[in-house]
Amino acid sequence: MEYRGMHVTDHWVQVPLDHQNPHGEQISVYAREVSTDPAKPWLLYLQGGPGGRSPRPASLSGWLAEAVKHFRVLLLDQRGTGLSTPANRQSLALRGDAAAQAHYLRFFRADSIVRDAEALRTALGIERWSTLGQSYGGFCTLSYLSLFPQSLQRCLITGGLASLTADADTVYRATYRRMAERNAEYFTWYPQDRQVLRRIYRHVRTFHDERLPDGRPVTVPLVQMLGQYLGGNTRVHSLHHVLQEAFIDTPGGPRLSDTFLGVLYDQARRAANPLYAVLHESIYAQGQATNWAAERVLEEFAEFSPQAEVPLLTGEMVYRWYFAEDPALRPLEETARLLAEYEHFTPLYDLQVLARNQVPVAAAVYHDDVYVDRELSLDTASRVRGLQTWVTKAFHHDGIADEGAYIFKRLLDMTNGVDPDAALKSATGHGSPGAAVADPAAEDTAAKDTATEDTTAPDTTAQGATGN
């Protein structure tokens, strides 16, 4: 199919549910090819998540518009999502009880995803390809580099350098700290919104008949989920607009407006991507149970407690109460509990292979990323031979949605041995694009072949310590 300047082709492949049992149960994996020239080399896009389907482009824009100048792009629906064999409350019921469902879902982590990608690569007759991994897609990239480096031409990672060694508790401690900083930053922009939140919290604590469109009662923890707006630059200021419309006068007095309740509902529902909640903490599990890490670590951060007078807004944490309240997750509550208690997840990364890495890798590390901690990311970079990092304050976790074309081209240049600033300056007469740099002082500076980051500089380009 051709439309709006791009050629789109569907691809399916049958893969084993358990790649260690190739003749056992099979599932389908789907990917959508987007290209403008079939002669170009291939790029596999690894979507963020877990549990997120690949983009459904209606036109060429953002990072994809830049990518198709250089590659045939393959948008993978990771197993369980999109047009791949689905895994949700409807389909999982066919598996049997919660124990059977949990056993099934243990095969839906990054190591299985990259083995699915290998099956696609083989089916398409591709010798080697490049990859772009956003957020969780970067986690998958590190698994790919561990398992099948010989299949990779280059790897680009945006906001997705997972820790290779930290457990879930360590990750969530960092996440809560970053979220506290992001809350503080937001309230310096909109100090009046702290009082609006205070009013909302007081209202839902005393008036118990506010409900989401699906009938769920509005609670303080549900309101805290608005912190998902703080996880990027593309919509952080939209939170202010949401709070401005929180209340409406009614014959019975002030109530939460339908507009506000609709926004809250959109933040709280997981019908479209239930695996995000069910598998969320398992992406950090390597030989140990996560045991509801975000919920346990919350006890160390009183400012986020729902019992605080004005608790801070939370982010991409997953709590047990999600599964008791969300209609799309309620049938999976026991399944999620079994996964949280599972102690035998296999390692996702091979540190020895990564230390010997020969695949060119470039990663955008967002200085203030609240979801993928900068310090943990840089520790990972130091453990992957030759991995180059671009540390920037100009973007946040959603940078690829903000200035995707610029970010993609910069990382591509880095893997091609091109100084991205010099190339951009030659083409445009100046460095980093003004539209892309929120802080005018956040110009990129080169610090190649260094083992550490100069945190006084807004942006640095560095190479992994073992990459000389």
Residue, then its C-alpha position, 0 to 999 in steps of 0.5 A: m500500500e502506498y499513501r502520503g509519500m510512503h510505501v507500507t507493507d505488512h509482515w507476519v512471522q510465526v515464532p515459538l512462545d518459548h524460544q527454548n522450545p522451538h517446536g512447542e506452542q507458536i504465536s504470531v508477531y507482526a511488523r509494519e514496514v514503512s519506506t520510500d526506497p526498497a534499496k535502502p538498508w533496514l532499521l528496526y524500531l523497538q517501541g517503548g513500553p512494556g506493552g506498547r504497540s508500534p506507531r501507526p503512522a498516517s504520514l511521514s513526520g518527526w523521527l520517522a520522516e528522517a529515518v526513511k531518508h536513510f532506511r527501510v523502517l520496520l515497526l515491530d508490534q512486540r509480542g502481546t501487542g497490536l496485531s501480534t498475538p494479543a495478551n489482555r484480559q479477553s485473550l488471557a482468559l483462554r489460557g486458564d487460571a492465573a497460574a497458567q496466565a502468569h506462566y505464559l506471560r513470563f515469555f513476554r520480556a525483552d529476551s523473547i522480544v529480540r528473539d522474535a526480531e531475529a525471526l523477522r530478520t531471518a524471514l526477510g532475508i536481512e543479514r544485519w540491520s540497525t535498530l532504534g530503541q525508545s525508552y523500553g525499546g532501549f532496554c530491548t536493545l541492550s538485550y539484543l546486543s547481549l544475545f545477537p550482536q552479530s545481527l546488528q549494524r548499529c544501535l540508536i537509543t533514546g531515553g532507554l539505557a537501562s541499568l544492567t545491575a540495579d534491582a527494581d528497588t534501586v530503580y524506583r528510589a531513583t524514580y521517586r527522587r527524580m519525580a520529586e525534583r520534577n514536581a518542584e520544577y513544575f510548581t515553580w512555574y505554576p505555584q498556584d497549582r499547588q493550591v488547586l491540587r490541595r483543593i482537589y485532594r480535600h474534595v475527594r477526601t470529603f466528597h465520595d461521589e466523584r467517579l470516573p466515566d467507568g464508575r470508579p470512585v476518584t481517590v487521592p492516588l488516582v489524582q496523583m497519576l496526573g504526574q504522568y504529565l510531568g514525564g516529558n516536555t511535550r505535555v508538561h504544561s498541559l497539566h496546568h490547563v487540566l488543573q485550571e478546569a478541575f472544578i465546575d459549579t453545579p446546583g449541588g455545589p462545586r464538583l470535579s468537571d467532566t473535562f477533568l474526570g475525562v482526563l483523569y480517566d485517560q491517565a488511569r485506564r489500561a485497556a489498550n495496553p494492559l501488559y504495561a501494568v502487568l509486566h512493568e516491574s518484571i522488566y527490572a527482574q533478573g533472578q529475583a522477585t520484584n514484589w511490588a517494588a514501587e509500592r514498597v519503596l513509596e514508604e521511604f518517600a513520605e511526600f508521595s504518600p496519599q496520606a500527606e496533606v498535598p501529596l506529590l504527583t506520581g509517574e509511571m509507577v504501578y501499584r497493586w490497587y491498579f488491579a483492584e480498580d481498573p476493569a481492564l486489569r481486575p481479571l488479571e489481579e492474581t496473575a500480576r501477583l504471581l508475576a510480582e512474586y516470581e523469583h526465577f526470571t533469567p538475566l536479560y543482559d550479558l555483561q561480558v558480551l557487552a564489555r566486548n561490544q563491537v557494534p556502534v551504539a549511540a544513546a541520548v541520555y536526558h539529563d533530567d529524565v524522571y523515568v530512566d535515571r541519568e546516573l544509572s544510564l551513564d553507569t550502563a554506558s561505561r559497561v558497554r564497549g564503544l557506546q557513545t552518549w549524548v547527555t542533554k538538558a534540552f529534551h526530556h524522556d519524550g524527546i523523540a516526540d519533541e524533536g525526533a528528526y533532530i535527535f535521530k540524525r544526531l545519533l545516526d551521525m555519531t554512529n557514522g563517526v561524524d561530529p553532529d555539531a560540526a555537521l549541523k553547523s556546516a548545513t545551517g550555520h549554527g549548532s543545535p536548533g533553537a527550537a529544540v533547545a529549551d535552555p538557550a545555554a544548553e548548547d552541545t559540547a564535545a567530550k569524546d573518549t571520556a569515562t565520566e560526564d561533566t555534570t556542569a555542562p548541559d550537554t556532553t557527548a561521551q564515549g563509554a570507558t571501555g570504548n577506546 
